[in-house]
Amino acid sequence: MKRASFQIIFISLLIAGCTTWVKQGVSDYDRDVDLASCTAIGYDRFRSEIITYKVRDSYYEPIVTTCKTDKDDKEKCTTKGGVWHPSEYSSYDAQGGTRSAFVEDCMYHKGYDKKSFFE
């Protein structure tokens, strides 16, 4: 589950990172100004709301000793564990999706289209 979620997020970011806004007759500078304007309005209307959550509880990895006898009848033991693993936390911006949708809508209203670099 965790791996599948990571793959979906990675592919989405990869695809999202390969698009740009285009509008005939507009320079890159003017496009960047329009995008910055839409982004600023988006942050003004949909302020960051950082949500922190626990991914995994803390736990103690118990000490485990494993012994094996080799062909010369010598016993060889290895010990693993005895490690404390603290809780893991992660966070996300609860308003991030709404803000992104607003910025996209704002750019469409200014006459821009999204273009993929793969087109």
C-alpha positions in Angstrom: 0.0 0.0 0.0 2.7 2.4 1.0 4.8 1.6 -2.1 1.8 2.0 -4.4 1.0 5.4 -2.9 4.6 6.5 -3.4 4.6 5.4 -7.0 1.3 7.2 -7.7 2.6 10.4 -6.1 6.0 10.1 -7.9 4.4 9.6 -11.3 1.9 12.5 -10.7 4.8 14.8 -9.8 6.8 13.7 -12.8 3.9 14.4 -15.1 3.0 17.7 -13.4 6.6 18.8 -13.6 6.5 18.3 -17.4 3.8 20.8 -18.2 3.8 24.5 -18.7 1.3 27.3 -19.3 1.2 28.7 -22.9 -0.6 31.6 -24.5 0.1 32.8 -28.0 2.0 36.1 -28.1 2.9 36.1 -24.4 6.6 36.1 -23.3 7.9 33.7 -20.6 8.3 36.7 -18.3 4.7 37.8 -18.7 3.5 34.2 -18.2 5.6 34.0 -15.0 4.1 37.3 -13.8 0.5 36.0 -14.4 1.3 32.6 -12.7 2.9 34.4 -9.7 -0.2 36.6 -9.5 -2.6 33.6 -9.5 -0.4 31.8 -7.0 -0.4 34.8 -4.6 -4.2 35.2 -4.8 -4.5 31.4 -4.2 -2.3 31.6 -1.1 -4.3 34.6 0.1 -7.7 32.9 -0.3 -6.5 29.4 0.7 -3.9 29.8 3.4 -1.7 26.8 4.3 -3.2 24.4 6.8 -0.5 22.0 7.7 -1.8 18.7 9.1 0.7 16.5 10.9 0.0 12.8 11.5 1.7 9.8 12.8 2.8 7.3 10.2 4.2 4.7 12.6 4.2 4.2 16.3 7.5 3.9 18.1 8.7 0.4 18.9 11.6 -1.5 20.4 13.2 -4.1 18.2 13.9 -7.0 20.6 17.4 -8.6 20.9 17.5 -11.9 19.0 20.5 -14.2 19.3 20.9 -16.9 16.6 23.4 -19.7 17.0 24.6 -22.1 14.4 27.0 -25.0 14.6 29.5 -25.2 11.7 31.0 -28.3 10.2 33.9 -28.3 12.8 31.3 -28.4 15.7 32.0 -24.8 16.6 29.1 -22.8 17.7 28.8 -19.3 16.1 26.3 -16.9 17.5 25.1 -13.5 16.1 23.0 -11.0 17.9 20.7 -8.5 16.3 18.2 -6.0 17.5 18.1 -4.0 20.7 17.2 -0.9 18.8 14.6 1.8 19.7 12.7 3.1 16.7 11.0 6.5 17.4 7.6 7.3 16.0 7.5 8.6 12.5 5.5 11.7 11.5 4.6 13.2 8.2 2.6 16.3 7.2 0.7 17.8 4.3 -1.1 21.0 3.4 -4.8 20.4 3.6 -5.5 23.4 1.4 -2.8 22.4 -1.2 -5.2 20.7 -3.6 -7.8 23.5 -3.4 -5.1 26.1 -3.9 -3.7 24.3 -7.0 -7.2 24.0 -8.5 -7.7 27.8 -8.0 -4.3 28.6 -9.6 -5.2 26.4 -12.6 -8.6 28.0 -12.9 -7.1 31.5 -12.7 -4.6 30.7 -15.4 -7.3 29.3 -17.7 -9.4 32.5 -17.1 -6.4 34.6 -18.2 -6.4 32.7 -21.5 -3.6 30.2 -20.9 -3.6 26.5 -21.8 -1.5 23.7 -20.2 1.0 22.1 -22.5 2.9 18.9 -21.8 6.5 18.7 -22.9 5.6 15.2 -24.3 3.2 16.7 -26.9 
